[in-house]
Amino acid sequence: MPQSATTRKRVTTLRLIEMMQQGTPIAALTAYDALTAGIFDRAGIDVLLVGDSVGNVVQGHDTTIPVTLEQMIYHTQAVVRAVDRAMVVTDMPFMTYQASPREAFRNAGRLMKEAGSGAVKLEGGERVVDAVKLMTENGIPVMGHLGLTPQSIHQFGSYRERGSSADEADQIKRDAEALQNAGAFAIVLEKVPADLAAEVTAMVDIPTIGIGAGSGCDGQILVWADMLGMTTEFRPRFVRRYAELAELMTSAVGTYVQDVRSRSFPTDEESY
């Protein structure tokens, strides 16, 4: 249910850590525009991720790789305008942080300064810790992302789960510890075995937010278009569909078309 005005205190990195310590699960969703971001914020979402999944959901790409920094700034600006309470986190898109820590720092700074984001998120563990450390030491909050990392889809060749082998599981645990030591305030765990996610959650002192990683994480995140039934072909097992908006919208638009064709819309009452 929507929260009352008295409970709408702005969510910060400190608040997320407090929620973890109190055992209060963190609820997160993606958002890419002001209209949906405002709805989600009023409904009580704690974290809104301006994800590079905008490339799939909004732009129609097969992967997140084509998304640019300028596009992420644009979408973050729209989300920030509509939000009063939720923490806004922005994905750093492909090739905005991999080249060097200083380039990563400059690009993250643009997301904070120009877009108004509350934090940035980037994929990877040990290989990105120098960038994470430089950002966090200079006032930029960083959320990590381990497990299935969509920007590496061409390297891995599939969207299968990560961490099912002993070597992968050990690497994820090392990466989580490295991110924490570098100053990250939270870690997304995507499509990893539930027992591994629970182990990582118990191992680190910062919140973990799962997607396809079981109930043992400190919070959960989903792509909003998936959980509200806007996507019709993508139905992974980890997505619970809370509505079927694609069916509802198709029916409503179809009725509108019929009303226009039959000249039953607009009526005299709907005209000037």
Summary of the structure (lengths in Angstrom):
residues: 272
radius of gyration: 19.8
end to end distance: 38.3
largest distance: 70.1
contacts: 888
relative contact order: 0.11
helix: 45%
strand: 14%
